[in-house]
Amino acid sequence: MEHIELFFKSIFVDNMVFATFLGMCSYLAVSKKVSTAVGLGAAVIFVMAITVPLNWLLDQYILQEGALKWLGEEYATYDLSFLSFIMFIATIATMVQLVEIIVEKFAPALYNSLGIFLPLIAVNCAILGGSLFMQSREIASLDLAFNYGISSGIGFFLAILTIAAIREKIRYSNVPAPLRGLGITFIITGLMAIGFMSFGGMLTGGDVEEITEETTIVSTPTENNTIEVSKEETIKLANNEKEIIE
């Protein structure tokens, strides 16, 4: 269940483009055609699926305070967290070079169409953001880090593919002259971001039976005093309100 929740949350709720607006440079520049958007999106998925777990291992066994205790007790107090940015970027740059070699070898047309934006994945803030979010959110295990890397990459892929498909259709639409090009693209991106905000409640719902607190503090707007209500009474009140609404 934890893997499923993390997967869908990373794609829809915490989407790299629509929630945090990371990687906008390549998102705007490479989304003119669906074919190039698919190529860049696939490259981002591959890079994030490799770099996030690798950076998780670096963080857990090298960078965190006390992470070097596996080398001996004398290293247990070492804290190399100040090297996080350098180590993460080095890992990302290595993987991007690998992707560039593979794409140039097996898909030269795609390599030429992506141009400078393929090697620029190395400094794409969405790629680095995936590793930094993994660190700040304290992803608990390697498999969860791998899940987070793939799902975040899929979120970027979905965003750039969607805007590319829309921009191809916009070419045949009667867009006002001042808004043509990046103007209408920014407006559509903002509207899509608002749409993706609606997914925020997708994983936060639950039945009232799942209340775990023994007592709940309830305050009324007309009284400053608080009343302790038992768990059973809280569930009963919630069910009554639900019946009234229905």
Phi, psi and omega in degrees: 000322180296321179294318181295316180297315179296321182298306184287328179293320181291329181280312190258316186277311182254042181302133184302323183273309190274340180261320183245353178055044175263151179072028184291332183297307178289329178300318182278324187280326187258002185264023178282332179227146181295322184298315179289326178296319178296317180298313180293320179298318177296321178296321179295318178301314181297314182295316182290324179295334180267315189286323182296311175297321178297317179290332174296317177297318177299317182293319185284325189247357179227313194272322184295158177296126181082003183289339183270013181295342177291344176276342182146162182296330181292344179259003186293336183265000183288141178229108182252023183297338179292348178266007186302311183299315182296313182293318180296315181294323178297317178297315180297314181299321179297315180292324179294321176298322177296315179298318181298318179295318181294314181295318180296327182283315189256343179219070183298328179295316177295322179299318180289325181287325178288327176061227186288343186284343175290307175294337179288353173302331181300329179248017176291123184293338177292322179293311178294324178299324177301316180290322180289322175294321176302318181289314184289328180273359174055056175303131195279333187216167181293321181292326175291324177295319177297317177300315181295321178297313180295313184293323176294321176296320178295323177299317176295317179301315180297320181294311185287328177292320181295312181292328177294317179297321179292319182293328176294324178285327183297333180303331182257013180256159181269079180273136177305141186306317181295341184259358183292146180089230185290335181301305180292332178294318177295320179297315179296320178299318177297318178295321178294323178297320177297320178297319180290337177297334180294340178285353184300330180268004185296322186250012182252358181282173179173160179279156180292340179292346183274006179296128185252345181285141179288324179226154179232137178271123181243129178237142179258153183292341183263352182231142178272346181281151177250151183237133176276127181241137182288165180299318182295319180292324178297316179297320180295316179297318180296320179294321178296317179297321179298319179294322180296316180296318180291000000 
